[in-house]
Amino acid sequence: MEVAANCSLRVKRPLLDPRFEGYKLSLEPLPCYQLELDAAVAEVKLRDDQYTLEHMHAFGMYNYLHCDSWYQDSVYYIDNLGRVMNLTVMLIMFNEELGNPFIIIHSISLLNAEEHSVTTLLLRIEKEELDMKGSGFYVSLEWVTISKKNKDDNKYEIIKRDILRGKSVPHYAAIEPDGKGLMIVSYKSFTFVHVGQDLKENQNENMSKKIKEPLYYWQQTEDDLTVTIRLPEGISKEDIQVQFLPDHINIVLKGQRFLEGKLYSSVDQESSTWIIKENNSLEIFLIKKNEGLTWPELVVGDKQGEFIRDSAQCAAIAERLMHLTSEELNPNPDKEKPPCNAQELEECDIFFEESSSLCRFDGSTLKTTHVVNLGSNQYLFSVIVDPKEMPCFCLRHDVDALLWQPHSSKQDDMWEHIATFNALGYVQASKRDKKFFACAPNYSYAALCECLRRVFIYRQPAPMSTVLYNRKEGRQVGQVAKQQVASLETNDPILGFQATNERLFVLTTKNLFLIKVNTDN
């Protein structure tokens, strides 16, 4: 059985600047042009039954503005009249029902031996009917390839169709330029599943495991524990044996051992007892010796039971933790029981997705060939630097933001560190309302926008015409990195955001803004 290679990302130290001074706010005006749209942008409206965080990640944060990677200053979007605006469309004779609504994550055009094909990656949020403990949904990535039936016919048909399944919307997913592989950055892993009947069989097998009823249920208070066991038909009191020891329990039903093991803590064996209820269930009452101790498990190492938390107990826990929360953004820290002060924590030092990974999948074997554990290297954004290559992805590395270019042809060094945005990993984390992130294909600047109005631009360090000195060290500063802020004249939410070497395009519901970042030309 082939095992995926365990890889790592190699940082190019010459691209890092440990003496970076930070961004200096520049008040230089940025030329900004506004175009009123004759029809509003076609937005996806989530239904009442599409309520999960994955629905919001996939559809709520969707970037409606797209950039033509072969002609940088051309962008396009779809309006609510169904028109593709500012785009030259090549009509492909293909029309097929592909199931539930989806978004296109990535697509490439291939030409092999004069045979043209298009490979596309589609993302769906699918309902998982028998998921009892999760959100009830899973993420489906469908890898579809369509090609011409024959040279004389312009119609296309599906020639390959594979499905990957996971539990989180991927941060990054792209098909390799030759169409032979796929790379995914995600919080939770993806695996290929069989299409058609095999998929249903796999689902049924997985569901049967998930809906398997727990062997027993248990509850606890500060003083005691209650264990409930559903008895099989035809069992009597004489068929039940329950043995209590100070730190051990043994339950036997009809001569068969049902549950035996070491208890998490000691109990009073003389006061513990059991009864058979009218609903044909066995209830066992254990009296804690250490009152007030909360047991995380009943029997050490046993996973066959299910803990049921009492609502009154939840309320008591919430009350004890109440002083750690506050409805105020910056509460008064001088109170007798001060709540958690937001000023004491920096959002940029918190990572919620510490187990994200970068995986490469082979299109022929449908197996993982390379894995990179990203750890705390937070994913930030992706950008197309070279249209002939895969999209780059940007990760936070310490305080910096590092840009990585995938090279599918280099098996031993598949990801190249090509650029660094100094301190941007730290800076971007302080923007609590950020929505989209981008950078210029030539790495000259990075930019992010908030949900409304404001756009922040962070330029690479550049030589200064005047002499500046570092106040702490007294040395001359040769370069300065500028930060600029543009405020859009609209209250409509930002729906799309794209960066080119010279311009930023910002799409709102009713307007398209163009910010000229490079004013030298």
N, C-alpha and C positions, 0 to 999 in steps of 0.2 A: 504493500500500500504506500503510495507516494505521500510524503509529508511536506507541508508548505515550508519554504525557507524562512527562517527568522531573521529579519533584516533590521537595519537602522538607517537613519538619515544622517549624512555627513555634512556638518556645518563647515563652510569655508571661512576660516578665521580672518583672512584679509578683508572680507566684506563686513566685518563687525567693527564698530567704533566704540571702544570702552571709554573714550574721553568725550563722548557726545555731550554737548552743552544744553540740549533741550531746544524747543521751538520758541522763537520770538514772535510775538503777535505783530503782524503787519497790518496797517490801516490803509494800504494802497487799495483803491477801488478796483473791483473786478467787473469788466463789461458783461452785462447780462441782458439777453434778448428774450422776449416773450412772444409766443405764437398762440393765439386763441384757437382752440379746436372747434370745428363745425359740428362734431359729434363727440360725446363723452367716451372715455375709455371703457371697454367691456370688462367689467370687474366680475370676479367669481364671488357669489354670495353663498355663504355656508347655510345649509338647512339646520333645523333644530336638532336633527339626529346626528349632525356632524359637529360634535362638541369637544372632541379630545384635543390634547396638546399636539398630537401628530397632525391632525387636520389643520390646526393653526400654523404649524411649521411648513406644511406642504402648500397650503392655499392662501393663508392669511398673510404670509410674508413673501408671496410670489412677486418677482420683479417683472412688471408688464412691459418694460422697455428693453429692446434687444438691439445689439450692435452687430453690424455686418463686419466680420473679422477680416474680410478681403478689401473692404473699402471703409476705412475707420470712421469717417465723418458721416456715415449713413446709419441711421437708427430706424427702428420700426416698431409698431404696436398694432393692436387690433381694436377698432372702435365698436360701439354698441350696435352699429349697423352691419357688423360682420365684415368690414373692410380691413385689409392689411394696408396700413398707411406707410408711405415712403419706402417702398420695397419693390424691386423687380421680381415678379413671381414667375417661376417656370412651372407650368402645369404638368403634373404627373398623373397619368390615367390610372389612379388607384382609389378605390372606394370600398371599404369593408367595415362592418360593425366589429369593434374591438372590445365591447363590453362596457363596464362602468366608466364614468368620467375619469380622465387622466390628464397629466401634464407631461410635456416633453422635456426630459432632463438634458439629453444630449443626442446629437445625430451627426453622421458623417456620410459623405458620398464616396462610393468606391467604383473604380473602373478597372476591371481585370479582363484581359483578352477581349476588349471591345464589348464586354458585358457590363452594363451599368446596374448598380444596386445601391440601395439606401439602407443604412443600419441605424436604428432608432432605439432609444431607451425611454420607456414610458413608466411613470410612477402613479400608483393608485393607493388609496386607503381602503382596504377591504374589510368587510364585516366577518368576524370570527364568532359564529353563533354559540359555540359551546365553551367559550373562554369565560370561566367562572370568576377568576381572580384578577385578571388584567383589565385593560380598557375595553375589551370586546372587539378590538380592531387590530389588523396587522398591515404592514407596508409591503406592497408588491412592486417589484421592478421587473418589467417585461422587456426583454431584449429581442426586438423584432427586426428581421431583415427582409426587404422586399426587392424583387428583381423582375426584369422583363421576361415574359413568357417565351418570346422568340424575337428575332431581329426585325421581322416584318410587322410585328404587332407592338403598338405603343403601350399596351396594358401591362400593369405590374401585378405580381402576386407574392404572397408570403412564402418564402423558401426556408426560413429558419425562425423558430420561436422558442425562447427559453425564459424561465421565470425564476427570479430570486425572491426570497422571502425573509423579512426581518421585522423587528419590533420598534424601529425608530426611523424617521425620515433621514436619509443620508445627507451629510453636509456637502459632499462632493461625489459625483458619479460621472465617469466619462469613458467612452469607448476608444480603444487604441486606434491610431491612424490606419492600420492595415485591417482593422475589424476582427482581429484574432484574440483580443483580450479586453478586459474591463477592470477599471480601478475604482474603488469605493472608499471614502472616508466616512465613518459612521460611529455613533456611540454604541450601538448594539450590532452584533454581527449579522451578516446575510449568508444564506445558503441556497444553492440551487434545489429546486423541487421539480418533479416530473410533471409534464403537461398532460392534461386530459384525465383519463381514468386513474393512472398511477398517482396523480396529485390527490384525487379524492380518497384513494386508499391510504395514502400517507396521512391525510387529514383525519380520516376516521381512526386510524391507529393512534395518532397523537391525542385525539379527543378522548378516546377510551381511557387513556392514561390520566388525562386531566380530570375527568369526571368521576374517577374512582373515589368512592366514599371513604372518609377517614375511618380508622379503626375505632377511634373513640373521640369524644369531645371533653374538654375540661375548662373549668372556670376557677377563679380564686378571689378571695377577699383578703383583708389584712390578717384574718385569723384562721381561715380554713381553705380547703380546695374541694371541688366537686367534680367527679369524673362520671360521665354518662356513656354507657355502652348499649347499643341496640342489640337485643338478644335475638337469635334465630328462632324460628317457629318450633313449638313443641318442647322447649326447655323448661325445666322446673327448678325449684330452689335446691333440690338434692343434687342437681347437675353442676352447681356453682361452688367453687372453692376460692376464697379470697384470703390470702395470708398477709398480715401486716407485720413489718419489722420497723425499727426506728428509722432506717434509711433505705428500706427495700420493700418492694411490693411484688406479689406473685398472684396472677389470676388464671384459673383453670376452668374451662367450660367443657362439660361432657368428656372429661379425661384428657382434653387437648390444651396445651399451654397457650393461653391467649395473649398475656402480657406479663413480662417479668423483667426486672431491672432495678438499678439503683436510683432512688429518688434524688431530686436536685438538692433537697435539704431534709433535715430530720422532721419526723412527725410523732405525735403522741399515739402510740399503737393501741393503748388501752381505751382511748376516747374515740378512735376512728371506727367507722361501722359501714354497713352497706344494706340496701333494701332493693326489692323488685317493685317497680312502679306499674300502674295499671296499663300503661301504653307499651308493655312488654320491653321495658328498658331497665338496665341495672344501674343504680346510682351508688357511688362510693364516696363517702365523706372522710376526708383526711384533715386532722387538726394539726396546724403548724406549731412546732416548738418555738421557732423564732418568729414571734408575731411581728407583722409589719414588713417582713421580707417579701419582696416580689420575686416569684419564680419565673425565669424565662422559659423553662421547659419542665415537664412533669417527670419523665424518666430520662436520665442523662443519655444523650445520643439517639433517642428514639424520635423518628420523624413521622410516625404513623397516625398521630393524633392531631387535632386541630383545637387551638386555643380560642375561646369565645370571650371577648372583652365585654364586660357589663357596662351599660350606658352610664350608670351612676359613677362607676370607677373612672370612666373617661372624663366625666365632668369634674371629678375631684382632681385628676391629674392636670386638667386644663386650668383649674383655679390655682393650683400650686405654681404653674408656669406663667400665670397672668402677668407677673411683674417683669417678665422678660420681653413683653411686647407693648406696643403703644400705637395709638392711632395718629399721633403727631409725628411729623417727619423728623424734627430735631427736638426731642423731649428734653425736659429739664433733668440733668444728671445729678442734681443735688438733693433729690427727694430721699426720704427714709429708705425706700426700696426702689432705687433708680432702675428704670427700664433700660433695655439695651439701647445705647446711644449710637445712632447711625454714623456720627462723626468719628467714633473710635474704630470703625471698620472701613476698609477701602474695598469697593466692589472689584477693583482690578486685581486684588490678591486672592480672589475666590474663584475656584474652578468647579463647575457643577458636573463636568463630564470628564472625569479623570481617566476613564478606561477607553477612550476613543482609540480606534485603530485604522490603519491604512492597509487595505487588502488588494491584491491583484489576482483576478480570476482568469483562467485559461478558457477560451471559447470552445475548444474541442473536447477537453476532458471534463469541463464544468467543475473544476476543482481549484482550490486556493493554492497558488504557487508561491506567493510572497506575502509576508505579514510584517507590518511595522507597528509596534505599540507606541502610540503618540503620548501616552501618559498625560502630563499637564500641559502639553503643547496645544493650546486651544486653537481650533480652526477659526479663521477670520473671514476669508472670501476667496473667490477664484477669478482668474482673468485670462484672456487669450492673448499671449504675447506673440506667438508665431502661429499663423493659421494652419501650417503644415504639421504642427505638433499638437499634443493634447493640451487642454487648458491647464494653466499653472494654478497652484493653490498656495495660500498664505497662512502660515501658522505663527502663533505667538511663541517666542523662545526667550525665556526670562522676561525682560522688559521690551525687547525688540519684536518686530514683525518680519519674518523671513519668508521670501518667495521661493517656491520650489517648482522646477520644471520636470515633469515625468518624461523619461525616454524609454519607451517600451522595447526598443531594439538593444538596449544595453542591460543584459540580464544581471551583471555583477554590480552595476552602479546605475540603478534605474531612476533615481531621483536626484537632480542636480540643484544645489543652492545657487541661485542666480542673482539675487538682490536682497538688500536689507533696508527696512525703514526703521531708522533709529528711534527707540523709545515708543514706537507707535503701539506696541502691544499694551503698554501701560496706559498711554494716553486714551486709546479708544475705550478702555474698560470704564473710564469715568463718565462716558456719555451714556446716560441711563436710557435716553429715548432714541438711541440710534436704530436705524432700520436697514439701510443698505451701505455696503462698503465696496470700494473699487480702487484701482490704481491705473496710472497711464501705462500703456504697453512698453514704453521706454524707461519705466521706473522713475520718471522725473518727479512725480508727486503721487500721493495717496489722498483719497477723499472719502468722507462718509457723510451721510445725511440723516437727519432725525425724521420722525414721522411727519412733522409739520415744519415748513418754512426754512429751517437753518441747514446750511451746508458748510462743512469744515474741510479745509484744504491744508495738507501738510507737505511742504516742499522738501526736496533733498538739500543738504547743505550746499551753499554756493559762496564763492569769494565775495568779500565786501569791498566797496570802494573807499570806505572810511576805516580808520584803525580802531579796533575794540580790544579791551583787555578783560581777562577773567579776574573778578574781584577777589576771589579766595586765593588763587595761585599767583596772580600778578602777571601771568603770561599773556602774550598777544593772541587773540583769536583770529584765525585766518578765514574761517567760514562760518556762516550762520544759516540755520534752517528756519524758514519762515512758516508761520501758521496764518491762514486767512479765513475769514468767515463771510459767507454770503447769505443774505436774508431775502427770501423770495416774497414777492408782493402778492401773496395769495394765502387764503386760509384753508384751501383744499388739501387733503392728505396727499403725500408723495407716493406714487404708485410704481415708478420706475426710475432707474439711476444707472448711467453708463459713462465711462471715462475714456477719452482718447488722448493722444499726446498733447493736443492743443485745447480741447474743449471738454466741458462737462455737460451732459444732457440730463435734464431732470423732468420727469413726466408727472403731472398731477391729473386730477379728474378732468379738468377743462383746459389745461394749458400745457405747453411744452416749452421749457426754459432752456436756453443755451448760455452757459457761462464760459467766457473765453479765459482760460487759465494762463495760457502762454501768450502774452501780449507783445512779445518781441517781434513777431512777424506781422 
